[in-house]
Amino acid sequence: MTSRFEKRIREETLPPVIKRYFSQSACPDQMPLTRLSEFQKEALQEVVTRAYENSPFYRQKMTRAGVKPQDINSLSDLAKMPFTTKDELRHDPWALLACEKKDVSQIHVSSGTTGGQPIYIMHTWKEYYLSHAIIYPQLHPVAQEDLCFVALPYEMSSAGLGFHYRFLVGHQAAVVPVGKGGAYSTPEKTVKLMRDLKPTIVATSPSYAITLAEAAAEASFDLTSLRLKKMWLGGEGCSPAFRKRVEKIWGTTVNFSCGSTECGAIGIECDAHNGYHIAQGHLLVEIVDPKTGKVLEPGETGEIVITCLLRFDIPLIRYRTQDLGSLDPKPCPCGVTLERLFLRGRLADQIVLKGKAYSPFYLENFLMRLPEVGNWYQFVVKPDNNDRLKIRTELAPGVDPAPELADKLASKMEFAIGIPCEFEFVTKLPRPGPKTVRVVRE
């Protein structure tokens, strides 16, 4: 059923391509792939044309690259377009505008986890609403009667508000913006609200799911008594083994969701837990060689590059995320036909051991399979010692530290990853504020 907000936005001037493909409340995860590809091609052409005509930033980049809008006639032609980098966006907060400043209605700031100056991402209200009104009901089975707790940051970043409006605008469900440890949203208060209100859905980050679980344990509150329909984890990377721990503690199915402040939602896991289904109604994903920029084939690991398809006023074209991943176009057991993305971690976070780069979440997956290891740990990297992995960790409740245990765990990790390991047991690691830090360089 069309809401009054949707009627209002239809009255505004939207690109014809949006009205053609989404006026009937068609959802990308239910579209035939041929029709979805047609939308993507037309949307890409519209985005590139508007960027060339209205954005000095992109017109200059395209002119230097010798590319014009009429050169983009297919999705494969996207490779002709120049890349957009984080450093370019840090140089000028208003760089991406293809509209007037007065049309901007919301501004987010990147979390800064990749270093450097902050990146400011602007939205016009039409585009911001549109990005949340086009939903994926098979991947986000949320009903109007659901009560959704969003335990993610609301200040500056887009993490909390992204889920908030996805639930509120996309599904007309009730939302409780509990945040993530802000001025009023302590873990203890969030647990009290959960006890009182009984949410059916929770969206949070992997580390904060554990922080809330610790607060619930202190309050003698069994989180499994909530009988949640679903939990979505975002904002941080996470291994399948860590996910299993969260599922056991909360007593529900936990799916991952990935995105960024710059790009919005990128992918959503289904219950098959077999990669992220790409939000192909919102964006295009390419995998390129980090050194050469060449587009790689499905299955090859490289840097994730994003082009937003619903951003006409403030376009983002071929944005280099500095994250690693690979694509799989093969059908998923869940029946959703959207292409799948497999994340391999950030370029900057890769741990180099004996000349080989390892994703911290690849290593975490083996570590979290060890029942003696607690939920908080750090991989300690020393520049002068890259032939051994040091793991600083808390132990599981009831497990006592001992040299024999350290040797036993080190042997199991070395058997799993093929690299010598050493363990350092600590009573308690600092609990994270914004994003948890898994790799510590000393």
N, C-alpha and C positions, 0 to 999 in steps of 0.2 A: 504494500500500500504506500502511495506517495505521501510524504509528510508535507506540512506547510512550508518547511524549510526547503525541501526539494523543489516545490512549486516556485518558490521565490527565486531560487538559483536558475531554474529553467527560463525565467523571465529576463534574466540578465543575458548579456551577450557572451555566449560561449562559442568556442570554435565549432563549426558544423560537424567536424569529425566526431566530437563527443556526443552531440545530439543524435547523430546517425547510429552510433553503436551502443549507446547506453541509455537512450530515452525510454526503452522498454524494461528498465531495471534488469538488463542482462548482466550477468556476473562472469568475470573472466574465468573462474574455475569451472564454469558450466558451458562455456562457449566451445564450438567446434574449433579445432586448431587453425583451420583455413581462415575462418572469420577473424579469429584473434590476430593472425598474421596480417590480414588486410588492415585491421585497425592499427596495428603497430606501424605498418608502412606509412599509412596516411598521417598518423599522429607524428611520426618522425619527420616527415616532410613539412608539416605545419610548424613544428618546433624549430626546425632549422631555418625555415623561411622567416619566421618572426624574429629569431635571433639575429639573422643577417640584416633584416630591415630596421630593427629597433634597438639592438644592443651594440654600442661602439666596441665593447670588449670582444664579442664574437665576430663582428664584421671584420675587425682588424686581424683576428686569428685566422679567419677563413680566407681573407685576402692574401695573407702571407703564405698560406698553404695552397693557394691557387684553386680553391673550391668555391662553388656557388650553389645556391639551393637547387637549381635545376640538375645538378650532378647527382643528387640523392634520389634515385629512382627505385631502389630496393633496399631491404634491410642489410644486405651485404655491402652496400655503398657507404654504410656508416663508417667503415674503416678508412674512408677518404678524409673524414673529418679529423682535425687536430685534437689532441688530448687537452683536458682541463686539469690543472694540478692544484694541490693544496696551497702551495706557495703563491700561486697567482691569486687565489681567493684571500689569502692573508694580506696581500699588498693593498687591496682596496675593498672595504666592507660593502660598497655598493656596486661592485664590478659587474655582477650578473644581471642588473636591471635592464629589462626591455620594456619598461613601463615608467610612468612618473613616480617619484618618491611618494606623492600623496596617495597613491594606490596601494602602498604597502600597509598591511594591517597587523602583521605579526613577525617578530624577529626572534630567531633562536641563535644560540651560541654553541659552538662545538665544545665537547668535553675536554679537548686538549690532550687526549691520551697519546697522540702521535707526536707531541711536542710542537714547539713553535708558537707563534701568535695565534689568538683565537680566530675562528672562521665564523662569520656572520651569515646566516641563511635567512632570507626574507621570503614572505609569502603574501600574495594578495588574498583577500578573503574568499574570492571565488575559487581560486586554485586550492586553497587549504581545505575548504569545505568539500570540494569535488574529490580530493584525494582520500577523504574518509567516507564519502557517500558511496563510492564504488567498492563493494565488499566481496569477500570470498567465503560464502556460507558453508561450503564443504570443508574448508580449512579452519574457519572460525565459526563453529556451531554454537552461536550465542543467541538466546531468545530474549524477547522483551521482558519476560518475568525474571530473568537472571539478575543477581546482585553481584556486581563486579568490583573487587578491591584492586586498585592500582597502586602498588607499593614500589614505585619508580620515581626518579627525580622529576619534579615539576619546574624547578627553577632553572632557567637558561636553556637547558637541553630540551630536546623534543621527545625524550623517552616517555615520560609520564603522560603528557598531553596527547601523544600519538595514540597510545592505547585508550586513553580517556575518550577521545572523540571517535575512535573506531567503535567502541562499545556504545557510546551515547548517540552519535549521529548515524553510524552505519546500522546498528541493531536496535536502537531505541531502548536499550537496557539501562537500568539504574547503575550509577557509578559512585564509589566512595573513594575520593582522592586522598588516600592515607600517606602518600609520598614515601620517601626513603630517608628517615632519620633527619628531617629538617627541623625547623624551629619548634614545631608542635608535634611532629610525627615521630615520636620515639617508638622503638620496637615494642615496649611495654604497653603503650597506649594503643598501638595497632592491634596487638593481641586482645586487648580488652574489647575493642570494637568488633573484632571477629567473634568473640564469645557472645557479644550482645546481639549482633546483626545477622550472623550466620551467612556469610557470602557463599555463593555457588561457584564463583570463578575468581582466581587470583592471578594477577600479572606482576611479576617482580624479576629481580636478577638472581642468578644462581647463588651468589654469596649472601644476598639478603634473605633468601629463602631459609638459609641455615641460621642467620642471625635471628630471624623471627621464630624459628624452631627453638632456639636456645631460650628466648624470652618466654615462649609458651611453656617450656619445661620448668622454668623458674616459677611460673604461675600455676603449675600442676594442671595445665590444660592440654588435653590430647587433641592434636590437630586433625587426626583421622576422624574425630567425631563430627567434623564439619561436613564430611561426605561431599567434597568438592566435585563438580562435574569435570573441571579441567584447570590446569595451571599452565600459564605461558611464562617462559623464562627468556629474558632479553637483556640487552645492555652490556653483557660480558660473554666471553666464550665459555664453553662448558663441554666436558667429555660425556659420552654415554654412561660411563661408570659413575660419574658424579651425579648425573641425572637419576640413576637408579636409587642412589641414596636419598635424594630429595623425594622421589616417588614413595619410597618406603615410609619416610617420616610424615609426609602429608597425606598419604593414602589416596592418591589420585594419579591419573595419567598426566605426565608432564611433557609438553611439547616446546621446542625451541622456536624463537622468532628472531630474525636478524634484520638489522637496519642501521641507519646512521642519521645524524642530524642533517647532514648535507643532502642525502638521497631519500630519506623517509624509509618506509618499510621495503625491504628487499626480498625476503623470503620467509615462508611459514612452513613449519613441519606438520605433516599429517601424523596419524597414530601409528603408521608403519615405521616411523623413525628412520627413514631412509633418505636423508637429505632434505634440504629446504626447497619447497615448491616456490619458484620465483613468482613474484607479483607482476606477471607479464602484462597486466592491464595498466600498470603504473610505470614500468620501466623496462629497459633492455639491459641485459648483462652480457658482457664480453669477457673472455679470459685472454690476457695478452702476456707475452714474454716480458718480464720486468725490465730486462736490459735493452731489447730491441724494439719493443712495442708491437711486435707481430702478433696477429690474432692466432690463438692456438686452437687445436681441434678438441672436440669433446673428449673428456677423460684426462687431458693434459692439465697439469697444475701450473698456475701462473697468477698474475695480479688481476684482481676483479675491477672491471671498468663499468661504470654505470651511466646510462643516458635516461633521463626522466621524460616520460611521455605525456604527463599531465601538467607540465610546467611551461606555459606559453609566455607569461608575463615576466617570469624570472627563470629562464632556462638553465639547465645543467646538462651539458653534452660531453660525453666521453670523459667522465670524471674518474681519475685514478685514485682509488680508495686506499692504496697501500696495504690492502688485505689480500691474502692468498686463497685460492679455491680452484675448483674444477667443475665442469658441467656434465650432466648426464641427461640426454634427451629421451632415454628409454622409458617405457610405461612403468608407473609405480603400482604396486599391488593394491593401493587404496582406490584406484580408479581415476584419480585426478590426473589430467594429461599435461599439466603445466610442467615445463622443464625444471630439473632439480639442480640445486647448487650444493656443493660440498665444501665447507670452510676448512682451511688449513692454518688459520691464525694470521696474525699481522706480520708483515715483513720485518718490522723493527723488533718483534718479540721472539723471533726464531733463535733457538739455542744451538750454537755450533759446537759440536763435540767430535773430536777426531776428524775435523774437516767436513762433517756432514751436518746439515741444518735439520733441527727437530722442532716441530710445533709443540709448545708447552701443553696443549690439550691432548696431543698424542701421548706424551709422557704421563699426563694426569690420568689418562684412561687406565694405564697399568697400575699407577700408584693407588688409585681409589679402589682397585680390586683387592687390595691388601686389608683385611678386616682390622688389623691392629692399628692402622693409620687413621687418625682423626680427620675431620672435615676441613682443617685449616693447615696450610703448608706453604712453603716457598721453595722454588728452584733457585739455588744460589749459584751465580755464574761469576767466575773470576777470570779476567783476561789472560792471566799468566798460567792458567791451569784448565785447558779445554779438553783434556783427555779423561776427565772424571766428572760425574754429576753429583753435586752436593744437594741433599734434600733436608730442609729444616721443617719439622712438622710437630704438631701436637699428636698425642696418641689417643686412641678411642677410649671412652670411659671404661674404667676398670682394668686397663692395661698399664702395667708398670714398666718404666724405662729400665733397660739393662743393656750392657755391651753385647751380650749374646743375641738379644733381639735386634739390635742395630745390624749386626753381621748377617742375621737371617734375612732381614728385609732387603739389605743391600744385595745379597746373592739372588733373591727373587727378581729384583728390578734389573740386575745385570743380565739374568737369563732372558728376561722379556725384551730388553732393548739392545742388548749387546754392548753396553757401555758400563765400565766400572762405576759404582755408586757408593756414596757414604751417607749415613743418616745422622742428623743432629736432632735430638729430642728437646722440645721446650714445653714449659708448662702452659703458656698461653701466648699466641701471636696477637698483635694488635688487630682489632676488628676494623675493616675498611670504612672510610667515609663515603667518597663517591664510587669509584670502581676498585675492586680488589686487585692487588698486585701479586701475580703469581711468579714473576721472574724478577729476582733481585740481583743487580750487578754490583759486586763489591770490589 
